[in-house]
Amino acid sequence: MKFAVKAWNNGGKARSGVLQLGSCPHNIETPALLLTTRKGLPVYIPPDHLPSLPSPDSNLLHFSPLHFLEGISLKAISNIGGLHPLLGLHDHIMVAVPRDSIISIPDHDSTNRIGASFETPCGRMLIKPADYMEMISSMRPNLWATLADEVPAWVSEKRNKASVERTLKWLDECITSNSTDGAVLGSVVGGSRVEQRRSCAQEVARRNVEGFWIGGFGLGESMEERNPLLNAVMDSLPEQKPRLISGLGLPEEVLQGVAAGVDLFDSTYIYDLTLGGFALTFPLESIEKQVTKYQPNSNSGCDGTKINLKATMYRKDTSPIVDNCKCYTCQNHTKAYINHLLNVHEMLAHILLEMHNTHHFLGFFRSIREAIHQGNFQKFRQKFIGNRHEHLFSAALSV
């Protein structure tokens, strides 16, 4: 794996780079989004529709090895040659992260645990480093994060410290037993304690890893609490290696992560929107052209970034979700049709919504990269957040 930073934002920490893996024919520009999958494929996008998404932006796929604890055996996956031939996605980059919106048990008294406790499709299970490495060896991802003990923001100092010590111990065990060609991402935890975050990042940076996975975010901390935690981690990591983070999904959270120096993002934001019947609609133009004024309407489900297509007002709306959008959904279908599909509980509604939402959110990341290259990322971020706050204030007054 090779990673190079190509642009910084006028002395700030926001940066744009290029990620290259020998097994992938396409270079990935960062900041970039990892698409959420279930067992290696996006939940509602069929494999034959993946090529309709922007490439190579859509070639990064996140998966959780825990999803494969039922069904096909690890031995069978290994005999096939790993996930790439199993799924028929030879040109995609598979990134294995143990977390999948799954919270480790916040045990306050578990100081001697030998594995990470997860909710899995088979129930709650204790995953030891040896078990985890067997999964990684069988699935052969391009990148994989070491096993980590994540804790929510409200745990005690003792529990937080134990999670850091345990994660570092497991990191060493995973590296020692690694027999794959995939790039290793060292896991950084530390909960809501700045010193624990800094200490863990410094220790992981000393290990022989190709990049870093930053866990433990999105587990109860506020955006205000998150800034010093992010800064403590980023200031302790080398600049020449990529950083992947989980738990930051909202557009404002993504911008917060980019401002701190994060390169790759993994979240279930698109999936959650699609499941709720929402479609992303915020403008993607350069900041000079962002003049769209949102019209507050309590029945539309619009909050400045998305609309609720279950709303009655869209029953006869024959326009696309977003004018001039190039996604498959907007090129072929209307709000009225998707509203109908949602109301009759037809799965095609979620397929069309996820295709649009994925296309739109990938465009958001493209706009972020352009803003960094143009040296106006901070202006882009302030404009985006300002428009959103203005809309939310107007919507509140209209209720």
Backbone torsions as a table, in degrees:
resi	resn	phi	psi	omega
1	MET	NA	138.6	175.7
2	LYS	-125.8	140.8	177.5
3	PHE	-139.6	134.5	179.5
4	ALA	-139.6	133.5	175.1
5	VAL	-81.3	127.1	-176.5
6	LYS	-104.3	-24.2	-177.5
7	ALA	-154.9	144.3	173.4
8	TRP	-117.4	158.4	-178.5
9	ASN	-96.0	87.2	171.6
10	ASN	44.5	54.3	177.1
11	GLY	82.7	-6.6	177.8
12	GLY	-83.4	-176.1	-178.5
13	LYS	-89.8	-16.7	178.6
14	ALA	-62.2	135.7	-175.2
15	ARG	-146.7	155.6	176.4
16	SER	-123.2	136.8	-177.3
17	GLY	-142.5	-172.7	179.1
18	VAL	-131.0	127.4	178.8
19	LEU	-107.0	128.4	-178.1
20	GLN	-129.7	128.9	174.7
21	LEU	-120.9	137.3	-175.2
22	GLY	-59.4	-29.9	-177.5
23	SER	-83.8	-8.6	-178.4
24	CYS	-110.3	128.2	-177.7
25	PRO	-72.8	-10.6	-176.2
26	HIS	-114.6	141.1	171.8
27	ASN	-83.1	143.6	-179.9
28	ILE	-107.4	122.4	175.8
29	GLU	-83.9	139.1	179.5
30	THR	-115.4	156.4	1.7
31	PRO	-62.6	142.0	-175.7
32	ALA	-139.1	160.7	-178.1
33	LEU	-107.9	135.3	170.2
34	LEU	-91.3	127.0	180.0
35	LEU	-75.5	132.4	178.8
36	THR	-71.2	136.2	179.0
37	THR	-131.2	163.3	166.6
38	ARG	-117.2	113.7	-177.1
39	LYS	57.9	38.3	169.9
40	GLY	95.8	-9.6	-179.5
41	LEU	-127.1	142.6	175.2
42	PRO	-52.9	143.8	-169.8
43	VAL	-59.0	-44.5	-172.5
44	TYR	-113.9	5.1	-179.3
45	ILE	-107.1	114.1	178.9
46	PRO	-63.8	151.7	-179.5
47	PRO	-55.2	-35.6	-178.1
48	ASP	-74.4	-8.9	176.2
49	HIS	-100.5	-8.4	178.2
50	LEU	-57.9	-39.0	179.5
51	PRO	-62.9	-15.6	179.1
52	SER	-77.7	-12.3	176.9
53	LEU	-82.2	154.8	-179.2
54	PRO	-57.8	128.0	178.4
55	SER	-113.2	143.8	4.1
56	PRO	-88.9	10.3	-177.6
57	ASP	-56.6	-32.8	-176.0
58	SER	-92.1	10.0	-175.8
59	ASN	-86.1	-3.4	178.4
60	LEU	-94.3	117.0	-178.3
61	LEU	-120.2	123.9	175.0
62	HIS	-90.2	139.7	171.3
63	PHE	-142.1	154.5	176.5
64	SER	-104.6	123.1	177.5
65	PRO	-56.9	-23.0	-178.2
66	LEU	-64.0	-23.7	179.8
67	HIS	-66.3	-18.7	-175.1
68	PHE	-98.6	17.3	178.0
69	LEU	-79.3	-6.3	173.0
70	GLU	-130.8	155.7	-179.1
71	GLY	91.0	-134.3	-176.6
72	ILE	-60.9	138.7	-175.3
73	SER	-77.7	158.4	177.0
74	LEU	-62.6	-35.7	178.9
75	LYS	-63.2	-40.8	179.3
76	ALA	-65.6	-42.0	178.0
77	ILE	-61.5	-42.4	179.9
78	SER	-64.7	-41.6	-179.6
79	ASN	-65.4	-31.6	177.5
80	ILE	-70.9	-28.2	-179.3
81	GLY	116.1	12.0	179.7
82	GLY	104.3	-173.5	-174.9
83	LEU	-71.2	-34.1	-177.0
84	HIS	-57.1	-54.7	177.4
85	PRO	-69.7	-30.4	178.8
86	LEU	-61.5	-42.6	-177.3
87	LEU	-91.4	-12.5	-177.2
88	GLY	72.9	26.9	-177.9
89	LEU	-116.1	68.2	-172.9
90	HIS	-70.5	-27.1	-176.2
91	ASP	-94.5	0.5	-179.1
92	HIS	-94.0	154.4	178.2
93	ILE	-98.0	117.8	-179.8
94	MET	-96.6	125.1	-177.9
95	VAL	-119.0	118.0	-178.2
96	ALA	-95.4	123.5	176.1
97	VAL	-132.5	128.7	-176.9
98	PRO	-62.0	-27.5	-177.7
99	ARG	-80.2	140.0	175.1
100	ASP	-146.8	67.9	-172.1
101	SER	53.7	28.6	-178.5
102	ILE	-109.7	127.8	-178.0
103	ILE	-100.3	127.9	174.0
104	SER	-60.5	151.9	179.7
105	ILE	-59.0	123.1	179.4
106	PRO	-79.4	60.8	-179.5
107	ASP	-69.5	127.1	177.4
108	HIS	-84.3	-18.8	-175.2
109	ASP	-115.7	5.5	-177.9
110	SER	-89.5	86.2	-178.3
111	THR	-100.7	-9.4	-176.6
112	ASN	-119.3	19.3	-177.2
113	ARG	-63.5	141.6	-176.3
114	ILE	-101.7	-0.4	179.9
115	GLY	-155.7	171.5	179.1
116	ALA	-92.3	133.1	-179.1
117	SER	-95.2	124.1	-176.2
118	PHE	-131.0	151.5	164.9
119	GLU	-81.8	123.4	-178.1
120	THR	-124.8	171.4	175.1
121	PRO	-58.6	-18.2	179.3
122	CYS	-99.9	11.7	-175.2
123	GLY	100.5	-175.2	-179.3
124	ARG	-73.4	130.2	-177.0
125	MET	-135.6	152.5	175.7
126	LEU	-98.9	117.0	-177.5
127	ILE	-105.3	116.1	177.9
128	LYS	-87.9	159.2	177.9
129	PRO	-53.6	-38.6	179.4
130	ALA	-64.7	-40.1	177.2
131	ASP	-63.6	-45.1	-178.3
132	TYR	-62.9	-43.2	-178.7
133	MET	-68.9	-27.5	173.7
134	GLU	-64.9	-39.7	176.4
135	MET	-62.8	-47.7	-178.0
136	ILE	-62.1	-43.8	-179.3
137	SER	-62.7	-35.1	-179.2
138	SER	-76.2	-37.9	-173.1
139	MET	-88.0	-25.6	174.4
140	ARG	54.5	56.5	177.2
141	PRO	-70.8	161.4	176.8
142	ASN	-70.9	-39.7	176.0
143	LEU	-132.6	147.4	176.0
144	TRP	-150.1	143.1	178.9
145	ALA	-94.8	143.2	179.2
146	THR	-70.7	158.9	-178.9
147	LEU	-62.6	136.8	-176.0
148	ALA	-134.3	153.8	175.8
149	ASP	-106.5	90.2	180.0
150	GLU	-82.1	145.4	177.0
151	VAL	-132.4	149.3	176.6
152	PRO	-70.9	170.2	-172.0
153	ALA	-67.3	-21.8	-170.2
154	TRP	-95.2	5.5	-177.9
155	VAL	-72.3	165.5	-177.7
156	SER	-73.0	164.3	177.6
157	GLU	-60.0	-40.3	-179.9
158	LYS	-62.7	-45.7	180.0
159	ARG	-65.7	-38.4	179.9
160	ASN	-64.6	-46.3	179.5
161	LYS	-61.8	-39.9	178.7
162	ALA	-63.3	-37.1	180.0
163	SER	-65.9	-36.9	178.3
164	VAL	-66.9	-47.2	-179.3
165	GLU	-61.9	-40.4	-179.8
166	ARG	-67.5	-42.7	-179.9
167	THR	-62.5	-41.3	177.9
168	LEU	-66.0	-38.3	177.6
169	LYS	-63.6	-45.8	178.9
170	TRP	-66.1	-34.6	177.0
171	LEU	-57.2	-47.9	179.5
172	ASP	-63.5	-39.6	179.2
173	GLU	-66.3	-40.4	179.3
174	CYS	-65.4	-43.1	-180.0
175	ILE	-65.0	-42.0	-178.1
176	THR	-63.4	-39.4	-176.7
177	SER	-94.2	6.4	-178.0
178	ASN	-69.3	128.2	177.5
179	SER	-128.3	18.9	-177.2
180	THR	-105.0	168.4	176.5
181	ASP	-93.1	-4.4	-178.2
182	GLY	-70.0	151.3	178.8
183	ALA	-75.2	137.5	-176.0
184	VAL	-94.6	129.7	174.4
185	LEU	-106.5	114.0	179.3
186	GLY	-71.7	132.7	-176.2
187	SER	-82.6	133.1	178.4
188	VAL	-117.3	123.5	177.4
189	VAL	-127.1	-163.6	-179.1
190	GLY	140.7	2.0	176.5
191	GLY	57.3	-136.6	-176.8
192	SER	-102.7	21.6	179.6
193	ARG	-106.6	118.2	-176.7
194	VAL	-59.7	-45.4	-177.4
195	GLU	-65.1	-39.2	177.6
196	GLN	-66.6	-38.9	176.4
197	ARG	-61.0	-48.4	-178.5
198	ARG	-63.4	-44.9	-178.7
199	SER	-62.4	-44.3	-179.5
200	CYS	-64.5	-44.7	179.8
201	ALA	-61.1	-42.9	179.9
202	GLN	-63.3	-40.1	179.9
203	GLU	-68.8	-42.4	179.8
204	VAL	-65.1	-37.2	-179.4
205	ALA	-62.8	-23.2	179.5
206	ARG	-80.2	-14.9	-178.1
207	ARG	-82.7	165.1	179.7
208	ASN	-85.7	80.5	179.2
209	VAL	-126.3	155.0	-178.7
210	GLU	-88.5	-15.5	-179.3
211	GLY	-169.9	-167.5	-173.1
212	PHE	-137.2	138.3	170.5
213	TRP	-110.0	123.9	-176.2
214	ILE	-102.8	107.1	-176.9
215	GLY	-104.3	179.0	175.7
216	GLY	83.1	7.0	176.6
217	PHE	-101.2	159.0	-175.8
218	GLY	73.7	22.6	-178.7
219	LEU	-119.8	38.8	172.9
220	GLY	117.9	-10.2	179.8
221	GLU	-83.2	152.0	176.9
222	SER	-85.2	167.5	178.5
223	MET	-64.0	-33.7	179.0
224	GLU	-68.4	-39.5	178.1
225	GLU	-69.6	-25.9	-173.5
226	ARG	-72.5	-32.9	-175.7
227	ASN	-56.1	-54.3	179.0
228	PRO	-63.2	-30.6	178.3
229	LEU	-67.8	-44.3	177.6
230	LEU	-62.9	-44.3	-178.6
231	ASN	-63.3	-39.0	179.5
232	ALA	-62.3	-38.4	179.4
233	VAL	-72.1	-51.6	-173.8
234	MET	-63.8	-36.8	180.0
235	ASP	-68.3	-15.9	-177.2
236	SER	-100.4	-5.1	-177.1
237	LEU	-104.3	146.5	177.8
238	PRO	-67.3	145.2	-175.2
239	GLU	-72.7	-23.5	-171.5
240	GLN	-85.4	4.0	179.4
241	LYS	-119.4	144.4	-176.2
242	PRO	-73.3	152.9	179.1
243	ARG	-122.9	125.3	176.1
244	LEU	-110.6	138.1	-179.9
245	ILE	-129.8	145.9	174.5
246	SER	-113.6	150.3	173.1
247	GLY	99.3	-6.0	177.6
248	LEU	-107.1	104.2	-173.5
249	GLY	-116.1	-40.8	-179.6
250	LEU	-59.3	147.9	179.1
251	PRO	-52.7	-40.2	178.2
252	GLU	-63.8	-35.9	179.4
253	GLU	-70.8	-38.0	175.6
254	VAL	-61.2	-45.5	178.5
255	LEU	-62.3	-37.0	176.4
256	GLN	-63.3	-43.4	178.7
257	GLY	-65.7	-42.7	178.6
258	VAL	-62.0	-42.9	179.4
259	ALA	-60.5	-28.9	-179.7
260	ALA	-84.5	-16.4	178.6
261	GLY	112.9	18.2	178.4
262	VAL	-78.8	143.8	-177.4
263	ASP	-106.1	-34.8	-174.4
264	LEU	-131.0	141.8	-176.3
265	PHE	-127.2	134.6	176.9
266	ASP	-126.8	118.9	179.0
267	SER	-154.4	165.3	178.3
268	THR	-99.0	20.4	-174.4
269	TYR	-57.7	-48.2	-178.4
270	ILE	-63.4	-44.4	180.0
271	TYR	-61.3	-44.4	-179.5
272	ASP	-63.4	-41.6	177.2
273	LEU	-60.8	-48.4	-177.3
274	THR	-61.4	-43.1	-179.2
275	LEU	-61.4	-32.7	-179.5
276	GLY	-86.6	-2.1	-179.9
277	GLY	83.0	19.5	-178.9
278	PHE	-96.4	150.6	177.4
279	ALA	-127.6	133.6	178.1
280	LEU	-71.2	137.4	-176.3
281	THR	-137.8	-1.9	-174.1
282	PHE	-65.2	150.1	-175.9
283	PRO	-67.9	146.8	-179.2
284	LEU	-113.3	2.6	-178.0
285	GLU	-68.3	169.7	175.4
286	SER	-61.8	160.0	-173.7
287	ILE	-61.5	-27.6	179.3
288	GLU	-67.5	-25.7	-176.3
289	LYS	-101.1	-1.9	-177.9
290	GLN	-78.7	80.8	-178.2
291	VAL	-114.6	5.5	-178.7
292	THR	-60.0	130.0	176.0
293	LYS	-108.5	122.5	-179.3
294	TYR	-81.9	134.9	178.4
295	GLN	-95.1	110.2	-178.2
296	PRO	-58.8	136.4	176.8
297	ASN	-152.7	112.8	-174.5
298	SER	-64.5	-16.4	-178.8
299	ASN	-93.8	-6.9	-173.5
300	SER	-91.6	-17.7	-175.0
301	GLY	72.9	13.7	-177.0
302	CYS	-83.0	130.6	177.5
303	ASP	-124.4	18.8	-179.9
304	GLY	96.7	-16.5	177.2
305	THR	-122.6	-24.6	-174.7
306	LYS	-148.5	165.0	174.9
307	ILE	-126.8	153.8	178.3
308	ASN	-97.4	106.2	-175.5
309	LEU	-77.5	1.0	171.3
310	LYS	-80.4	-13.7	-174.6
311	ALA	-63.4	143.9	-177.4
312	THR	-61.0	-30.8	-176.1
313	MET	-62.3	-15.8	-178.9
314	TYR	-97.5	5.2	-176.7
315	ARG	-60.5	-32.6	-178.0
316	LYS	-118.8	17.9	-178.2
317	ASP	-85.2	108.4	-175.8
318	THR	-94.0	16.6	177.1
319	SER	-93.2	159.0	175.4
320	PRO	-69.3	169.3	-179.8
321	ILE	-58.7	-47.1	177.2
322	VAL	-132.9	125.7	178.2
323	ASP	-60.0	139.2	177.1
324	ASN	68.9	7.5	175.1
325	CYS	-69.5	138.6	-175.6
326	LYS	-96.4	6.2	-178.4
327	CYS	-71.2	161.3	-178.9
328	TYR	-57.3	-41.7	-176.4
329	THR	-63.9	-50.1	-177.2
330	CYS	-70.1	-26.3	178.7
331	GLN	-76.9	-18.5	-172.8
332	ASN	-126.7	-14.4	-172.9
333	HIS	-139.1	166.2	-175.8
334	THR	-115.2	167.2	174.8
335	LYS	-60.5	-39.0	-178.2
336	ALA	-61.5	-40.8	-179.1
337	TYR	-66.9	-42.9	180.0
338	ILE	-68.4	-37.3	175.1
339	ASN	-58.2	-44.2	178.0
340	HIS	-61.8	-46.1	-178.9
341	LEU	-62.1	-39.5	178.4
342	LEU	-64.8	-42.5	-175.3
343	ASN	-73.5	-20.5	175.5
344	VAL	-102.0	10.2	175.5
345	HIS	58.9	42.9	177.8
346	GLU	-91.5	129.9	-175.6
347	MET	-62.4	-25.2	179.2
348	LEU	-57.6	-28.5	177.9
349	ALA	-59.3	-44.8	-179.1
350	HIS	-70.8	-32.9	176.0
351	ILE	-62.4	-49.5	-178.5
352	LEU	-66.7	-38.2	179.4
353	LEU	-66.8	-43.8	-179.0
354	GLU	-67.0	-34.4	177.0
355	MET	-63.7	-43.1	177.9
356	HIS	-67.6	-48.5	-176.5
357	ASN	-61.8	-39.1	178.1
358	THR	-65.3	-46.6	178.7
359	HIS	-58.9	-43.7	-176.3
360	HIS	-69.3	-43.2	-177.8
361	PHE	-70.1	-33.4	173.6
362	LEU	-64.4	-35.1	175.3
363	GLY	-65.6	-34.1	175.8
364	PHE	-61.3	-44.4	177.9
365	PHE	-65.9	-35.6	176.8
366	ARG	-63.9	-40.2	177.5
367	SER	-64.4	-37.2	177.7
368	ILE	-62.5	-45.7	179.8
369	ARG	-61.5	-41.6	179.4
370	GLU	-64.2	-40.5	179.5
371	ALA	-63.6	-38.8	178.7
372	ILE	-66.0	-44.0	-179.6
373	HIS	-64.9	-31.7	179.5
374	GLN	-84.7	-5.2	177.9
375	GLY	77.9	18.6	-178.9
376	ASN	-127.1	36.8	-179.8
377	PHE	-61.2	-43.7	-178.4
378	GLN	-60.8	-39.7	177.9
379	LYS	-65.5	-40.8	177.8
380	PHE	-61.1	-45.5	-178.7
381	ARG	-64.5	-46.0	-179.1
382	GLN	-64.0	-39.2	179.3
383	LYS	-64.9	-44.3	-179.0
384	PHE	-62.6	-49.8	-178.3
385	ILE	-66.9	-37.4	177.9
386	GLY	-62.4	-43.8	178.0
387	ASN	-61.8	-40.4	-178.7
388	ARG	-66.8	-44.8	179.1
389	HIS	-64.2	-38.6	178.8
390	GLU	-62.6	-41.4	-180.0
391	HIS	-67.2	-45.2	-178.7
392	LEU	-61.5	-37.4	178.9
393	PHE	-66.9	-43.3	179.7
394	SER	-65.2	-39.8	-179.6
395	ALA	-64.9	-38.0	179.6
396	ALA	-64.6	-37.7	179.9
397	LEU	-69.8	-26.0	-175.4
398	SER	-83.7	-12.2	-177.6
399	VAL	-71.8	NA	NA
